[in-house]
Amino acid sequence: MEFRLDKRYALPVGLDAAWAVLSDVRATAACLPGASITEQVDDTHYKGLVKTKVGPAMMNFAGEVEVLALDAGEHQLQMVGKGADKAGSAASMKLSARLEPGDSAGSSTLVGEATVSVSGKLAQFGSRLLVPVSDAMLAQFVANFGQAAAALQAAQTPPAAQATPDAAGDPTEAPLPPPAAPPPPRELNALGLLWTVFKRWLAGLFGRRG
C-alpha cells in the first residue's frame, strides 16, 4: 500500500539554524521519538533503529537511510529510508524536505513531500488509519525539530555588547557556549498516537454535527 504526504510547517527560527539541524542526519533522526542513527556506513548511507511501544510490548524496526541530495544553497534534503521488523511489517519512504523563508523576520518554513509504502501487517490498517497516525508522528517530529533548532540558534547568538578589552586595547567577544546535547531518544508510543487520532476524529465528528 502506498500513500503520499505533503506538509508545510512554520518554524520559529531562521533558515541558518533550521538548516543546521536538517542537514545533520543524526540530529534530524533524533527529532522523531524512538528513532536513532546507529551507524554511519559512508558519507551518504546510514543504519538506524525505530523503537515502538504498543502497550507493554516493544517492537524494533531496523532500517537504512540513503541521502540522495543535500543542497545548502537551496536548503534542500532528499533521502530514502526503508525498514522492517521481525513480525513481517516493512515500510519505505522517499522524502524531499526543504526550508523556505518564513512569513516574519527570524522565522522559516519546513516543506516536506513524502511517498510512503507499507507492506505486511502494517498495510492491514489501511490509509484511513495510517495517514492520520503519520500526521500525528510528523507533528511530534516538527515540535522537536523546532526546539532543537531554537536551542542551537540561542547557543550561537553572541551576548549583547559584552566585550572586554584585551592587552592591546581591542575589544574581544566572550566565547559562545556549545550547543546543548540532544535528549536521549524515547520509544514511539503507538497507542498514544492512536489515542491522538481518535480524539481528533471525535472532535471532527461533533464539530460536523454542530
N, C-alpha and C positions, 0 to 999 in steps of 0.2 A: 504494500500500500504506500502511496506517495501523496504528500501534500506540500503546499508552499506557504511561506510566511514572509510578509512584507511589513516592516515596522519602522517607525520613527520615534525616537525618544529625545526629549530635551534634557541637556546636562547643565548643571550649574557651574561649569568650569570652562576654561578656554581651550582652544584647539591643541596647544602645545601639551598641556597636562593630560588631556584625554588621549592624545596620540601616544604619549609616553607609556600609557597603560595598554592601549590597543596593539601597539607594535611589539609588546612583550608577551609572547605566547604563554609563558608561565603565569604572569600577572593576570592576563585575561582569563585563563582557565580557573584561577583561584577565585574569581568573582562568581562562579557558578557553584552553589552549595554542593558538596560531595565530590567535586571534580578536582583533579590534580594532575600535573605532568610528572611522571615517574622517571622518564629517561629521555635525553636528547640524543637521537641517533646521529644526526648531522645537522647542517645549517637549516634544513627545511623539513626534517622528519622528526616526530616526537612520538613517544608512547605515553599513554595516560590511563587513568582509572576514574570511574564514577561509582561512588558508594551510594546505594539507595536503600532506604529503610521502609519496609512495609509492615507496620505493626511491630512485633518483636523480631521479625526476620530481616536479615541483611542480604542484599544482592550486590555483587560487584560486576560492573561492566568494564572489561578490559578493551582498550581501543588504540587506534593510531591516528595521528594528525599529520597532514602534509600541508605546508604553507605554499600555495601556488604563486602568490604575488604579494609583495609588501612595498607599497609606493608611498614614500614620505611626502613627495610633492603633492599628491592627490589625497593624502591621509586615508589610504585605502588598503584593506587587507582582504585577500581571497584565500580560502583554505577549504580542505575537505577532511572530514573525520568519519571514522567508522568504528563500531564496537559491537561486542556480543557478550552474552552471559552464558553460564553453563546450562541454563534451563532451555536454551534454544531460541531466545529472542535476540534479534540483531537490528541495528539501526545505522544509517549513514546520513550525513548531511553535507551539502555543498553550500558554503556561506560566502557572501560578499558583504563586507561591512566597510562603511566609510564615514568620515566626520565632516560636517559642514558647519560654517559659522552659525551661531545661534541668533535669535531674534533680538537679543540685548547684548550690550558690551560684557565681555567676560564669560559668555556662555557659548555652548556648541550644541550640535545635534548629531546623534548617532543614528545612522540609517543602515538597516540590515535587510538583506534579501537572502532567503534560505530555501533550499529544496530538501525535504526530509523524506527518507524512505525507511519503512519499518517492515519486519517480517517476523514470523514465529508467533509466540503468544502475544507480543505487543500489538500485532496487527489485528488481533481479535477485538480490541477495544474500539476500533474504527475511528474515523476522523472526527466524529461528533464529540468524542471524549479527548482524543489526543491533541487536537488543536487548542482547546481551552487550557488543557494542562500545560502545553508548550507555552501558551501566553503567560500563565502564572509563573513558570520557570524563568521566562525572559524578564518578567517584572522583578523577580528576585535578583537576577543577574545584573540588570541595569542599576538597581539600587546600590548593589555592592560596587559596581564599576564606578558610579558617580562618587561614592565615598572614597574609593582608592585614589581616583584622580584628584579629588579635593584635598586629600591628605598630602599627596605628592606636590600639588600646587602650593599649599601652605608651607611645606617644608622648604621649598625653593624660593620663596618670597623673602627678599632681604629685609631685615628690621628697618623701620623708618628712621632714617637720619641718625643712626647710631654708629658714628665713626670716631675713631680715636687717632690722634697724630702719632706717626712713627718717629723714629730717631731723626729722620731728615725733615720732619715737619709736614710730610704729606699725609692726608687722611687715608686710612685703610678701613675697609669694612670688616665687621665681625664675621667669622666663619659661619656658613649656613649649616643648620642641623641636618643630619642624614634623614632620608625618608623613613617613616615608621615601617616596621616589619609587618607584612600581611598576617592576619589571624590564621590559625591552622584551619584547613578545610573541614567542614562538618558534612555528615551524610545528608543526602537529599531525602526529605521526608515525603514519601509518595502519598501517604494518607492525608498529610497536611495540605498538599496540593489539591487532592480530590475534594477536600472539605472547602477549600477556597473556591473551586469551580462550582460546587454545589450551592454555596452561598450566593455567588453571582447569578446562578440560574434562578434561585428563588427571588432575588431582587428584581431580575428582569421579568419574571412571571407576574409578580404582584404589581410591578410598575406598569405592565401592559394592561392588567385588569383595572388599575386605577385610571 
